[in-house]
């Protein structure tokens, strides 16, 4: 039988620093989860902004008479809607207005956003992130009720 001396008994009963050890074990996991929540929050905010921009651009497009005028109205709407300092930047957006192939009385507005400049991809390389291109579209009737 192994005898434990006085020092060994004191060490086995001492719990000083156990909280620090537990924190050192748990903190990396919590930080990883926090960065994941922030990254996906920024990404979902950008996705929502692109969807809203597509829907509002489709509403702006119905004011035009022909396709070039509708494209111009959409471009004007996007220039007025996209603010500097937000998640979306004008340089990263591509917008197209086209008649729906199945029914030409409907318009399709497609908004593509290159999300590679978002700060999400600078947080941590180990996070499983979605694609860097966000594409949303909206379809609306172009008159002829």
CNS distance restraints for C-alpha pairs under 8 A (distance, minus, plus):
assign (resid   4 and name CA) (resid   8 and name CA) 5.55 0.50 0.50
assign (resid   4 and name CA) (resid   9 and name CA) 6.65 0.50 0.50
assign (resid   5 and name CA) (resid   9 and name CA) 6.54 0.50 0.50
assign (resid   6 and name CA) (resid  10 and name CA) 6.38 0.50 0.50
assign (resid   7 and name CA) (resid  11 and name CA) 6.19 0.50 0.50
assign (resid   8 and name CA) (resid  12 and name CA) 6.17 0.50 0.50
assign (resid   9 and name CA) (resid  13 and name CA) 6.34 0.50 0.50
assign (resid  10 and name CA) (resid  14 and name CA) 6.11 0.50 0.50
assign (resid  17 and name CA) (resid  21 and name CA) 6.41 0.50 0.50
assign (resid  18 and name CA) (resid  22 and name CA) 6.20 0.50 0.50
assign (resid  19 and name CA) (resid  23 and name CA) 6.05 0.50 0.50
assign (resid  20 and name CA) (resid  24 and name CA) 6.11 0.50 0.50
assign (resid  21 and name CA) (resid  25 and name CA) 6.38 0.50 0.50
assign (resid  22 and name CA) (resid  26 and name CA) 6.21 0.50 0.50
assign (resid  23 and name CA) (resid  27 and name CA) 5.52 0.50 0.50
assign (resid  24 and name CA) (resid  28 and name CA) 7.35 0.50 0.50
assign (resid  25 and name CA) (resid  29 and name CA) 7.89 0.50 0.50
assign (resid  26 and name CA) (resid  30 and name CA) 6.40 0.50 0.50
assign (resid  27 and name CA) (resid  31 and name CA) 6.04 0.50 0.50
assign (resid  28 and name CA) (resid  32 and name CA) 6.05 0.50 0.50
assign (resid  29 and name CA) (resid  33 and name CA) 6.29 0.50 0.50
assign (resid  30 and name CA) (resid  34 and name CA) 6.11 0.50 0.50
assign (resid  31 and name CA) (resid  35 and name CA) 6.12 0.50 0.50
assign (resid  32 and name CA) (resid  36 and name CA) 6.19 0.50 0.50
assign (resid  33 and name CA) (resid  37 and name CA) 6.17 0.50 0.50
assign (resid  34 and name CA) (resid  38 and name CA) 6.26 0.50 0.50
assign (resid  35 and name CA) (resid  39 and name CA) 5.98 0.50 0.50
assign (resid  35 and name CA) (resid 123 and name CA) 7.00 0.50 0.50
assign (resid  35 and name CA) (resid 124 and name CA) 7.70 0.50 0.50
assign (resid  36 and name CA) (resid  40 and name CA) 6.10 0.50 0.50
assign (resid  36 and name CA) (resid 127 and name CA) 6.61 0.50 0.50
assign (resid  37 and name CA) (resid  41 and name CA) 5.89 0.50 0.50
assign (resid  38 and name CA) (resid  42 and name CA) 6.20 0.50 0.50
assign (resid  38 and name CA) (resid 120 and name CA) 7.93 0.50 0.50
assign (resid  39 and name CA) (resid  43 and name CA) 6.27 0.50 0.50
assign (resid  39 and name CA) (resid 120 and name CA) 4.92 0.50 0.50
assign (resid  39 and name CA) (resid 121 and name CA) 7.85 0.50 0.50
assign (resid  39 and name CA) (resid 123 and name CA) 7.36 0.50 0.50
assign (resid  40 and name CA) (resid  44 and name CA) 5.91 0.50 0.50
assign (resid  40 and name CA) (resid 120 and name CA) 7.69 0.50 0.50
assign (resid  40 and name CA) (resid 129 and name CA) 7.71 0.50 0.50
assign (resid  41 and name CA) (resid  45 and name CA) 6.05 0.50 0.50
assign (resid  42 and name CA) (resid  46 and name CA) 6.31 0.50 0.50
assign (resid  42 and name CA) (resid 120 and name CA) 6.73 0.50 0.50
assign (resid  43 and name CA) (resid  47 and name CA) 6.25 0.50 0.50
assign (resid  43 and name CA) (resid 118 and name CA) 7.98 0.50 0.50
assign (resid  43 and name CA) (resid 120 and name CA) 7.04 0.50 0.50
assign (resid  44 and name CA) (resid  48 and name CA) 6.08 0.50 0.50
assign (resid  45 and name CA) (resid  49 and name CA) 6.17 0.50 0.50
assign (resid  45 and name CA) (resid  87 and name CA) 7.72 0.50 0.50
assign (resid  46 and name CA) (resid  50 and name CA) 6.19 0.50 0.50
assign (resid  46 and name CA) (resid  87 and name CA) 5.92 0.50 0.50
assign (resid  46 and name CA) (resid  88 and name CA) 6.88 0.50 0.50
assign (resid  46 and name CA) (resid 115 and name CA) 7.98 0.50 0.50
assign (resid  47 and name CA) (resid  51 and name CA) 6.25 0.50 0.50
assign (resid  47 and name CA) (resid 134 and name CA) 6.58 0.50 0.50
assign (resid  48 and name CA) (resid  52 and name CA) 6.17 0.50 0.50
assign (resid  49 and name CA) (resid  53 and name CA) 6.04 0.50 0.50
assign (resid  49 and name CA) (resid  87 and name CA) 7.95 0.50 0.50
assign (resid  49 and name CA) (resid  88 and name CA) 7.55 0.50 0.50
assign (resid  50 and name CA) (resid  54 and name CA) 6.16 0.50 0.50
assign (resid  50 and name CA) (resid  88 and name CA) 7.85 0.50 0.50
assign (resid  50 and name CA) (resid 111 and name CA) 6.86 0.50 0.50
assign (resid  50 and name CA) (resid 112 and name CA) 7.88 0.50 0.50
assign (resid  50 and name CA) (resid 113 and name CA) 7.23 0.50 0.50
assign (resid  50 and name CA) (resid 134 and name CA) 7.53 0.50 0.50
assign (resid  50 and name CA) (resid 135 and name CA) 7.70 0.50 0.50
assign (resid  50 and name CA) (resid 136 and name CA) 6.55 0.50 0.50
assign (resid  51 and name CA) (resid  55 and name CA) 6.27 0.50 0.50
assign (resid  51 and name CA) (resid 111 and name CA) 7.99 0.50 0.50
assign (resid  51 and name CA) (resid 136 and name CA) 5.61 0.50 0.50
assign (resid  51 and name CA) (resid 137 and name CA) 7.11 0.50 0.50
assign (resid  51 and name CA) (resid 138 and name CA) 7.93 0.50 0.50
assign (resid  52 and name CA) (resid  56 and name CA) 6.06 0.50 0.50
assign (resid  53 and name CA) (resid  57 and name CA) 5.86 0.50 0.50
assign (resid  53 and name CA) (resid  78 and name CA) 7.41 0.50 0.50
assign (resid  53 and name CA) (resid  81 and name CA) 7.90 0.50 0.50
assign (resid  53 and name CA) (resid 111 and name CA) 7.65 0.50 0.50
assign (resid  54 and name CA) (resid  58 and name CA) 6.16 0.50 0.50
assign (resid  54 and name CA) (resid 109 and name CA) 6.25 0.50 0.50
assign (resid  54 and name CA) (resid 110 and name CA) 6.51 0.50 0.50
assign (resid  54 and name CA) (resid 111 and name CA) 5.78 0.50 0.50
assign (resid  54 and name CA) (resid 136 and name CA) 6.59 0.50 0.50
assign (resid  54 and name CA) (resid 137 and name CA) 5.74 0.50 0.50
assign (resid  54 and name CA) (resid 138 and name CA) 5.65 0.50 0.50
assign (resid  55 and name CA) (resid  59 and name CA) 6.50 0.50 0.50
assign (resid  55 and name CA) (resid 109 and name CA) 7.91 0.50 0.50
assign (resid  55 and name CA) (resid 137 and name CA) 7.45 0.50 0.50
assign (resid  55 and name CA) (resid 138 and name CA) 5.31 0.50 0.50
assign (resid  55 and name CA) (resid 139 and name CA) 7.95 0.50 0.50
assign (resid  56 and name CA) (resid  60 and name CA) 6.30 0.50 0.50
assign (resid  57 and name CA) (resid  61 and name CA) 6.11 0.50 0.50
assign (resid  57 and name CA) (resid  74 and name CA) 5.32 0.50 0.50
assign (resid  57 and name CA) (resid  77 and name CA) 6.43 0.50 0.50
assign (resid  57 and name CA) (resid  78 and name CA) 7.13 0.50 0.50
assign (resid  57 and name CA) (resid 109 and name CA) 7.03 0.50 0.50
assign (resid  58 and name CA) (resid  62 and name CA) 6.77 0.50 0.50
assign (resid  58 and name CA) (resid  74 and name CA) 7.42 0.50 0.50
assign (resid  58 and name CA) (resid 107 and name CA) 7.44 0.50 0.50
assign (resid  58 and name CA) (resid 108 and name CA) 7.23 0.50 0.50
assign (resid  58 and name CA) (resid 109 and name CA) 5.66 0.50 0.50
assign (resid  58 and name CA) (resid 138 and name CA) 6.25 0.50 0.50
assign (resid  58 and name CA) (resid 139 and name CA) 6.84 0.50 0.50
assign (resid  58 and name CA) (resid 140 and name CA) 6.33 0.50 0.50
assign (resid  59 and name CA) (resid  63 and name CA) 7.81 0.50 0.50
assign (resid  59 and name CA) (resid 140 and name CA) 7.32 0.50 0.50
assign (resid  60 and name CA) (resid  70 and name CA) 7.81 0.50 0.50
assign (resid  60 and name CA) (resid  73 and name CA) 6.29 0.50 0.50
assign (resid  60 and name CA) (resid  74 and name CA) 6.05 0.50 0.50
assign (resid  60 and name CA) (resid  77 and name CA) 6.88 0.50 0.50
assign (resid  61 and name CA) (resid  70 and name CA) 4.69 0.50 0.50
assign (resid  61 and name CA) (resid  71 and name CA) 6.91 0.50 0.50
assign (resid  61 and name CA) (resid  73 and name CA) 5.84 0.50 0.50
assign (resid  61 and name CA) (resid  74 and name CA) 5.67 0.50 0.50
assign (resid  61 and name CA) (resid  97 and name CA) 7.94 0.50 0.50
assign (resid  62 and name CA) (resid  70 and name CA) 6.84 0.50 0.50
assign (resid  62 and name CA) (resid 140 and name CA) 7.88 0.50 0.50
assign (resid  62 and name CA) (resid 141 and name CA) 7.65 0.50 0.50
assign (resid  62 and name CA) (resid 142 and name CA) 5.34 0.50 0.50
assign (resid  62 and name CA) (resid 143 and name CA) 7.27 0.50 0.50
assign (resid  63 and name CA) (resid  70 and name CA) 6.99 0.50 0.50
assign (resid  63 and name CA) (resid  73 and name CA) 7.70 0.50 0.50
assign (resid  64 and name CA) (resid  69 and name CA) 5.22 0.50 0.50
assign (resid  64 and name CA) (resid  70 and name CA) 4.60 0.50 0.50
assign (resid  64 and name CA) (resid  73 and name CA) 7.04 0.50 0.50
assign (resid  65 and name CA) (resid  69 and name CA) 6.45 0.50 0.50
assign (resid  65 and name CA) (resid  70 and name CA) 7.01 0.50 0.50
assign (resid  66 and name CA) (resid  70 and name CA) 6.23 0.50 0.50
assign (resid  67 and name CA) (resid  71 and name CA) 6.13 0.50 0.50
assign (resid  67 and name CA) (resid  97 and name CA) 7.30 0.50 0.50
assign (resid  67 and name CA) (resid  98 and name CA) 7.25 0.50 0.50
assign (resid  68 and name CA) (resid  72 and name CA) 6.19 0.50 0.50
assign (resid  69 and name CA) (resid  73 and name CA) 6.18 0.50 0.50
assign (resid  70 and name CA) (resid  74 and name CA) 6.22 0.50 0.50
assign (resid  70 and name CA) (resid  97 and name CA) 7.20 0.50 0.50
assign (resid  71 and name CA) (resid  75 and name CA) 6.20 0.50 0.50
assign (resid  71 and name CA) (resid  96 and name CA) 7.03 0.50 0.50
assign (resid  71 and name CA) (resid  97 and name CA) 5.75 0.50 0.50
assign (resid  72 and name CA) (resid  76 and name CA) 6.19 0.50 0.50
assign (resid  73 and name CA) (resid  77 and name CA) 6.12 0.50 0.50
assign (resid  74 and name CA) (resid  78 and name CA) 6.16 0.50 0.50
assign (resid  74 and name CA) (resid  95 and name CA) 7.99 0.50 0.50
assign (resid  74 and name CA) (resid  97 and name CA) 7.95 0.50 0.50
assign (resid  75 and name CA) (resid  79 and name CA) 6.13 0.50 0.50
assign (resid  75 and name CA) (resid  95 and name CA) 7.71 0.50 0.50
assign (resid  76 and name CA) (resid  80 and name CA) 6.22 0.50 0.50
assign (resid  77 and name CA) (resid  81 and name CA) 5.99 0.50 0.50
assign (resid  78 and name CA) (resid  82 and name CA) 5.83 0.50 0.50
assign (resid  78 and name CA) (resid  90 and name CA) 7.85 0.50 0.50
assign (resid  79 and name CA) (resid  90 and name CA) 7.26 0.50 0.50
assign (resid  82 and name CA) (resid  86 and name CA) 7.64 0.50 0.50
assign (resid  82 and name CA) (resid  88 and name CA) 6.54 0.50 0.50
assign (resid  82 and name CA) (resid  89 and name CA) 6.57 0.50 0.50
assign (resid  82 and name CA) (resid  90 and name CA) 6.55 0.50 0.50
assign (resid  83 and name CA) (resid  88 and name CA) 7.55 0.50 0.50
assign (resid  83 and name CA) (resid  89 and name CA) 7.33 0.50 0.50
assign (resid  84 and name CA) (resid  88 and name CA) 7.82 0.50 0.50
assign (resid  84 and name CA) (resid  89 and name CA) 6.55 0.50 0.50
assign (resid  85 and name CA) (resid  89 and name CA) 7.92 0.50 0.50
assign (resid  87 and name CA) (resid 118 and name CA) 7.16 0.50 0.50
assign (resid  88 and name CA) (resid  92 and name CA) 7.40 0.50 0.50
assign (resid  88 and name CA) (resid  93 and name CA) 7.71 0.50 0.50
assign (resid  88 and name CA) (resid 113 and name CA) 7.79 0.50 0.50
assign (resid  89 and name CA) (resid  93 and name CA) 6.78 0.50 0.50
assign (resid  92 and name CA) (resid 113 and name CA) 5.56 0.50 0.50
assign (resid  92 and name CA) (resid 114 and name CA) 5.15 0.50 0.50
assign (resid  92 and name CA) (resid 115 and name CA) 7.41 0.50 0.50
assign (resid  93 and name CA) (resid 111 and name CA) 6.86 0.50 0.50
assign (resid  93 and name CA) (resid 112 and name CA) 5.68 0.50 0.50
assign (resid  93 and name CA) (resid 113 and name CA) 4.67 0.50 0.50
assign (resid  93 and name CA) (resid 114 and name CA) 6.67 0.50 0.50
assign (resid  94 and name CA) (resid 111 and name CA) 5.79 0.50 0.50
assign (resid  94 and name CA) (resid 112 and name CA) 5.04 0.50 0.50
assign (resid  94 and name CA) (resid 113 and name CA) 6.49 0.50 0.50
assign (resid  95 and name CA) (resid 109 and name CA) 7.08 0.50 0.50
assign (resid  95 and name CA) (resid 110 and name CA) 5.63 0.50 0.50
assign (resid  95 and name CA) (resid 111 and name CA) 4.63 0.50 0.50
assign (resid  95 and name CA) (resid 112 and name CA) 6.38 0.50 0.50
assign (resid  96 and name CA) (resid 109 and name CA) 5.74 0.50 0.50
assign (resid  96 and name CA) (resid 110 and name CA) 5.30 0.50 0.50
assign (resid  96 and name CA) (resid 111 and name CA) 6.78 0.50 0.50
assign (resid  97 and name CA) (resid 107 and name CA) 6.86 0.50 0.50
assign (resid  97 and name CA) (resid 108 and name CA) 5.81 0.50 0.50
assign (resid  97 and name CA) (resid 109 and name CA) 4.63 0.50 0.50
assign (resid  97 and name CA) (resid 110 and name CA) 6.59 0.50 0.50
assign (resid  98 and name CA) (resid 107 and name CA) 5.79 0.50 0.50
assign (resid  98 and name CA) (resid 108 and name CA) 5.38 0.50 0.50
assign (resid  98 and name CA) (resid 109 and name CA) 6.61 0.50 0.50
assign (resid  99 and name CA) (resid 103 and name CA) 7.58 0.50 0.50
assign (resid  99 and name CA) (resid 104 and name CA) 5.12 0.50 0.50
assign (resid  99 and name CA) (resid 105 and name CA) 7.11 0.50 0.50
assign (resid  99 and name CA) (resid 106 and name CA) 5.88 0.50 0.50
assign (resid  99 and name CA) (resid 107 and name CA) 4.50 0.50 0.50
assign (resid  99 and name CA) (resid 108 and name CA) 5.89 0.50 0.50
assign (resid 100 and name CA) (resid 104 and name CA) 5.16 0.50 0.50
assign (resid 100 and name CA) (resid 105 and name CA) 7.36 0.50 0.50
assign (resid 100 and name CA) (resid 106 and name CA) 5.43 0.50 0.50
assign (resid 100 and name CA) (resid 107 and name CA) 5.48 0.50 0.50
assign (resid 100 and name CA) (resid 108 and name CA) 5.77 0.50 0.50
assign (resid 100 and name CA) (resid 139 and name CA) 7.86 0.50 0.50
assign (resid 105 and name CA) (resid 141 and name CA) 6.03 0.50 0.50
assign (resid 105 and name CA) (resid 142 and name CA) 5.57 0.50 0.50
assign (resid 105 and name CA) (resid 143 and name CA) 6.96 0.50 0.50
assign (resid 105 and name CA) (resid 144 and name CA) 7.10 0.50 0.50
assign (resid 106 and name CA) (resid 139 and name CA) 6.58 0.50 0.50
assign (resid 106 and name CA) (resid 140 and name CA) 5.49 0.50 0.50
assign (resid 106 and name CA) (resid 141 and name CA) 4.21 0.50 0.50
assign (resid 106 and name CA) (resid 142 and name CA) 5.21 0.50 0.50
assign (resid 107 and name CA) (resid 139 and name CA) 5.50 0.50 0.50
assign (resid 107 and name CA) (resid 140 and name CA) 5.36 0.50 0.50
assign (resid 107 and name CA) (resid 141 and name CA) 6.10 0.50 0.50
assign (resid 107 and name CA) (resid 142 and name CA) 5.99 0.50 0.50
assign (resid 108 and name CA) (resid 137 and name CA) 6.70 0.50 0.50
assign (resid 108 and name CA) (resid 138 and name CA) 5.71 0.50 0.50
assign (resid 108 and name CA) (resid 139 and name CA) 4.46 0.50 0.50
assign (resid 108 and name CA) (resid 140 and name CA) 6.67 0.50 0.50
assign (resid 109 and name CA) (resid 137 and name CA) 5.46 0.50 0.50
assign (resid 109 and name CA) (resid 138 and name CA) 5.33 0.50 0.50
assign (resid 109 and name CA) (resid 139 and name CA) 6.41 0.50 0.50
assign (resid 110 and name CA) (resid 135 and name CA) 7.16 0.50 0.50
assign (resid 110 and name CA) (resid 136 and name CA) 5.96 0.50 0.50
assign (resid 110 and name CA) (resid 137 and name CA) 4.28 0.50 0.50
assign (resid 110 and name CA) (resid 138 and name CA) 6.65 0.50 0.50
assign (resid 111 and name CA) (resid 135 and name CA) 5.78 0.50 0.50
assign (resid 111 and name CA) (resid 136 and name CA) 5.45 0.50 0.50
assign (resid 111 and name CA) (resid 137 and name CA) 6.03 0.50 0.50
assign (resid 112 and name CA) (resid 133 and name CA) 6.95 0.50 0.50
assign (resid 112 and name CA) (resid 134 and name CA) 5.74 0.50 0.50
assign (resid 112 and name CA) (resid 135 and name CA) 4.45 0.50 0.50
assign (resid 112 and name CA) (resid 136 and name CA) 6.60 0.50 0.50
assign (resid 113 and name CA) (resid 133 and name CA) 5.75 0.50 0.50
assign (resid 113 and name CA) (resid 134 and name CA) 5.05 0.50 0.50
assign (resid 113 and name CA) (resid 135 and name CA) 6.33 0.50 0.50
assign (resid 114 and name CA) (resid 132 and name CA) 6.18 0.50 0.50
assign (resid 114 and name CA) (resid 133 and name CA) 4.75 0.50 0.50
assign (resid 114 and name CA) (resid 134 and name CA) 6.47 0.50 0.50
assign (resid 115 and name CA) (resid 132 and name CA) 4.96 0.50 0.50
assign (resid 115 and name CA) (resid 133 and name CA) 5.59 0.50 0.50
assign (resid 115 and name CA) (resid 134 and name CA) 6.70 0.50 0.50
assign (resid 116 and name CA) (resid 121 and name CA) 7.27 0.50 0.50
assign (resid 116 and name CA) (resid 132 and name CA) 5.23 0.50 0.50
assign (resid 116 and name CA) (resid 133 and name CA) 7.38 0.50 0.50
assign (resid 117 and name CA) (resid 121 and name CA) 7.93 0.50 0.50
assign (resid 119 and name CA) (resid 123 and name CA) 6.90 0.50 0.50
assign (resid 121 and name CA) (resid 125 and name CA) 6.96 0.50 0.50
assign (resid 121 and name CA) (resid 129 and name CA) 7.96 0.50 0.50
